Amino acid sequence: MLAIPVALAMRVVMGEKKFDAWIESNTVRFATNFQSDADLVQTVKQAGFDAEPWGKQYKTHIDEDLWFLWEYHEDKWQANFSKSDDTDKIREFFKELQRRANRQILYVAPQTQKIEPKVEQSLPTIYADGALLMGVLQKYGAQPTRVNEREVSCAIDGIRMSFKQASPETPYEMTFDGKKDAREVYDTLRKLDEGYQGAVQERTYLAVKKKLEDRRLNIEDEEILEDNSIVLTISL
């Protein structure tokens, strides 16, 4: 028997570049003013949290259900979360971290003096199928309009979005505009991501099953895990 996590199969079916773009599009980054990795590790541990090496990154658990990675990105140590992570837990974590450290931790942009995650005005997606994209947007009430063969525009929760495809078969890139703060923007994108990730998983699941059938491999069992990923067990 061989068990194949669909998350791993997604990388094979989608290709590494598309898979990495999907991961990046689902990431929220919080920039900090840590001066070094030693400063980061010492401060986090003194506040009662863990900061264990994870390759070139560090892993910290907020609780037993939520953890994240610290990454040196754009000349700053940044905390990387998924848009689906519990925002209340994240907010409380930084509040407690700064209280314990007795200093400002999150990076404050000089021009705004606000503590907030960096909002990327342009995000990559894994959508290369215009019909699939339109279906996901319609499901979430975004009322999409096809501008031309490779551009779709819509609005959801007061945020204007535009999906553009550089050339056929390449993933769309999403740009957005809306007079809302960063948290509202990411909350809206998280709603869209729920359908987005579900559509990707369903398409990948069907593609994996088709490949297995073509190779005459029988699926012995299908298991849905707590994180909604699917494990297929096949006989060799």
GUZA-563431 format. One record per residue (C-alpha): residue in one letter; x, y, z. Coordinates in steps of 0.05 Angstrom, whole numbers, plus 5000, padded with zeros to 4 digits. Layout:
BEGIN
AXYZ;...
//
This chain:
BEGIN
M500050005000;L502250724987;A498951345018;I499551994978;P497752655013;V494153094963;A498353684985;L504453334957;A500753114895;M498753844883;R506154034874;V506853484822;V500553644783;M501054404788;G508554454780;E513254744832;K512855464808;K505155484809;F504955124876;D509855624907;A505856204879;W499555914911;I503155864978;E505656584973;S498856854954;N495956555018;T501256875063;V500557485108;R507257785130;F508358195193;A514958585190;T518858685255;N524659105279;F528858535306;Q536158715295;S538557995285;D536357275291;A539557255360;D535257855381;L529057505353;V530356835388;Q532257145455;T526157615456;V521157085435;K523756575486;Q523957075542;A516657225527;G515056485540;F514456235469;D518855765429;A523355965371;E526455335342;P530955315280;W527155105217;G532355115162;K533955855153;Q527556035189;Y524955975260;K518555635282;T514155905338;H507755615368;I502456095393;D498655495421;E498054755404;D493754905343;L497155515313;W504455595294;F508156025244;L515056145214;W519756745222;E523256905156;Y528557425138;H524957765080;E526058455047;D531558625098;K527058495158;W525157905202;Q517857765186;A512657325217;N509056925163;F501856715174;S496456405130;K490456845114;S486156295145;D489656345212;D485856605273;T486857365271;D484857445344;K490256965366;I495457325322;R493457995351;E493957735423;F500657405408;F503958055386;K500658445442;E503457955493;L510257925459;Q511058675461;R508458715533;R513558195556;A519158515517;N517059215541;R518459505472;Q515659585402;I516558945361;L512459045298;Y515559495245;V512360185242;A512460495173;P515261205180;Q510061515134;T503961225170;Q506261045240;K501260465239;I502459755261;E499759325205;P501858785157;K504558995090;V499058975038;E501458734971;Q497759094915;S499158514868;L498557774885;P499957154843;T494856604837;I494755904808;Y488756034763;A490155884691;D482955694675;G478456294664;A472055894673;L474355624740;L476156324763;M469356604743;G465856044780;V469556174845;L468256924842;Q460856814827;K460256334885;Y462556894933;G458157424904;A463657824870;Q459557934806;P465557834759;T465758154690;R470257894634;V473858514608;N477258124552;E479957424539;R485257484593;E482357964644;V476757914695;S474558464741;C469958444802;A468358764869;I467358434936;D466458775004;G468059444973;I474759214945;R475759244870;M479658664841;S482558534773;F485357864749;K489957904689;Q493357344650;A499857524615;S498956974563;P494656344553;E495855774601;T499556214651;P496756374720;Y492757014730;E495657574773;M490857934819;T491158674834;F486459024882;D484459714904;G480059924962;K480060455015;K480359975074;D485659805125;A490159195116;R486258745162;E479658855125;V483158715058;Y486058055083;D479557845115;T476157925048;L481557555011;R481156995062;K473756895045;L475556844972;D481356364988;E476555865019;G473255744953;Y479855844916;Q483455294954;G477354834951;A477054894876;V484454764870;Q484054144914;E478053864877;R481453964810;T487953654836;Y484153074868;L480752914802;A487252974764;V490852504812;K485251994807;K485452034731;K492951914731;L492151314777;E486651024733;D490951124671;R496450724705;R491450194727;L492750324801;N486950174847;I484950644903;E483850234965;D481750785012;E480451545015;E481251915081;I479452645095;L483952935149;E482253475200;D485354015156;N480853775098;S486753485059;I485552805028;V489952185033;L489151664978;T491550954993;I493050554931;S495249834918;L501649724880;
//
